[in-house]
Amino acid sequence: MMVFLPLSRSEAVALRNGTTQQPGASEPDRSPRWTGHAATDALMSSHEYDAAATEDADYAALCYAGVRALTRTQDRLRLVLAAEVTDADVNVDVDLGGAADPYGEVQVHQIQWRAVTALFSDERESAAAVAAARAALDGDTTLPDALQIPAVQALMDDHDLLWYAPAELDQLPD
């Protein structure tokens, strides 16, 4: 499953360096470590995507992860990792008020850097729009509420996250 995870730069570096796992642990920690977004059945259904529209569904999941990055980190620019994870490492049964989450929210238990297939980050010119969107949110803003805020909508409409190879982590704009 392709999962889009909003992480801070320091978290991404720690993941790449292998310092996010507990040293000496023989069994992986099964508690959720990260919240991300994926093209889940609930996201596909809520957006009325058919099975052939997985690219559109992945893009929607990426966009939702980009919005989550506004509240998840305080970095000047957003960073979202795309990673191919096993079904055993993801909980897709996240619900929103008793129904499956239409935004494709998933909980990821573990991930290794080799699973990262791409990085998505803002360009430097997006910094003011990222700051405006972040300032319009408060700590308790839910994703559905954030999507209704004009500054967040402007960020999503005018500033796409740009694709980078995982090897480019240290060269991303800051």
C-alpha positions in Angstrom: 0.0 0.0 0.0 1.3 3.5 -0.9 1.1 5.7 2.2 1.8 9.5 2.3 3.3 10.5 5.7 3.7 14.1 6.8 7.0 14.3 8.7 9.4 17.0 9.9 12.8 17.2 8.3 14.4 15.9 11.5 12.0 12.9 11.6 12.8 12.1 8.0 16.5 12.3 8.7 16.1 10.0 11.7 14.1 7.5 9.6 16.8 7.5 6.9 19.5 7.1 9.5 17.6 4.2 11.2 17.3 6.0 14.6 13.5 5.9 14.8 13.4 2.2 16.0 14.1 1.2 19.5 17.6 -0.1 19.7 17.8 -3.8 20.5 14.1 -4.4 20.1 13.6 -8.0 18.7 10.0 -7.5 17.8 8.7 -4.4 16.0 6.6 -2.1 18.0 3.0 -2.6 16.9 1.6 0.7 18.3 0.9 3.3 15.7 3.9 5.7 15.2 2.6 7.9 12.4 -0.6 9.1 10.9 -0.7 9.2 7.1 -3.1 9.0 4.2 -3.6 6.4 1.5 -6.0 5.5 -1.3 -8.2 3.4 1.0 -11.5 1.9 0.0 -13.2 4.7 2.0 -11.3 7.4 0.2 -12.0 5.8 -3.2 -15.7 5.5 -2.3 -16.1 9.0 -0.9 -14.5 10.6 -4.0 -16.4 8.2 -6.3 -13.2 6.9 -7.8 -13.4 3.6 -9.7 -10.7 1.0 -9.5 -8.9 2.6 -12.5 -8.5 5.9 -10.7 -5.8 4.9 -8.3 -3.5 7.8 -9.5 -6.2 10.3 -8.7 -6.8 8.7 -5.3 -3.1 8.7 -4.5 -3.0 12.4 -5.4 -6.0 13.1 -3.0 -4.2 11.2 -0.2 -1.0 13.2 -0.9 -3.0 16.5 -0.7 -4.6 15.5 2.6 -1.1 14.5 4.0 0.1 18.0 2.9 -2.7 19.6 4.9 -1.9 17.4 7.9 1.7 18.6 7.7 0.5 22.1 8.6 -0.5 20.9 12.1 1.9 18.0 12.4 5.2 19.9 12.0 6.5 23.4 12.5 9.0 23.3 9.6 8.9 26.3 7.3 8.0 24.1 4.3 5.9 20.9 4.3 7.4 17.5 3.7 5.4 14.4 2.8 7.1 11.0 2.3 5.5 8.4 -0.1 6.3 4.9 1.1 5.2 1.5 0.0 4.3 -0.4 3.2 3.0 -3.8 3.9 -0.6 -4.4 5.0 0.7 -5.7 8.3 2.3 -2.4 9.1 -0.8 -0.2 8.5 -4.1 0.1 10.2 -6.7 1.3 7.7 -9.6 0.9 10.0 -9.5 4.5 11.2 -13.0 5.9 11.6 -14.5 9.3 11.7 -17.6 9.3 13.9 -18.4 5.6 13.4 -17.8 5.6 9.6 -14.7 4.8 7.6 -12.5 7.9 7.2 -13.2 9.5 3.8 -9.8 11.2 3.8 -7.9 7.9 3.7 -6.4 8.3 7.2 -4.2 5.4 8.2 -2.0 4.6 11.1 1.5 3.3 10.3 3.2 1.0 12.8 6.6 0.8 11.3 8.5 1.9 8.2 12.0 1.7 7.0 13.7 4.2 4.7 14.1 1.7 1.9 10.3 1.7 1.6 10.3 5.5 0.8 9.7 5.9 -2.9 9.4 9.7 -3.1 9.6 12.9 -1.2 7.2 15.8 -1.7 8.0 19.3 -0.5 7.1 22.9 -1.0 9.4 25.1 -3.0 10.9 28.1 -1.2 8.4 30.5 -2.8 5.6 28.7 -1.0 6.9 29.6 2.5 4.6 32.6 3.0 1.5 30.7 1.9 2.5 27.8 4.2 2.9 30.3 7.1 -0.5 31.9 6.4 -2.3 28.5 6.2 -0.6 27.4 9.4 -1.5 30.6 11.2 -5.1 30.2 10.2 -5.3 26.8 12.0 -5.3 26.2 15.7 -4.0 23.1 17.5 -7.3 21.4 17.5 -8.3 22.0 13.8 -9.5 18.7 12.3 -8.7 17.9 8.7 -12.3 18.4 7.5 -12.3 21.8 9.2 -8.9 22.7 7.8 -10.0 22.0 4.3 -12.7 24.8 4.7 -10.2 27.5 5.7 -9.5 30.0 2.9 -5.8 30.2 3.6 -5.5 26.4 3.4 -7.6 26.3 0.3 -5.3 28.9 -1.3 -2.2 26.9 -0.4 -3.7 23.7 -1.9 -4.8 25.6 -5.1 -1.7 27.6 -5.7 1.2 25.6 -4.3 1.6 21.9 -5.3 4.1 19.8 -3.4 7.0 19.0 -5.7 8.4 15.5 -6.2 11.9 14.6 -5.1 13.8 11.3 -5.0 14.5 9.9 -1.6 18.3 10.5 -2.1 17.6 14.2 -2.3 16.5 14.6 1.3 19.5 16.7 2.2 19.0 18.9 -0.8 15.4 19.8 -0.3 14.5 23.5 -0.1 14.4 24.8 3.5 
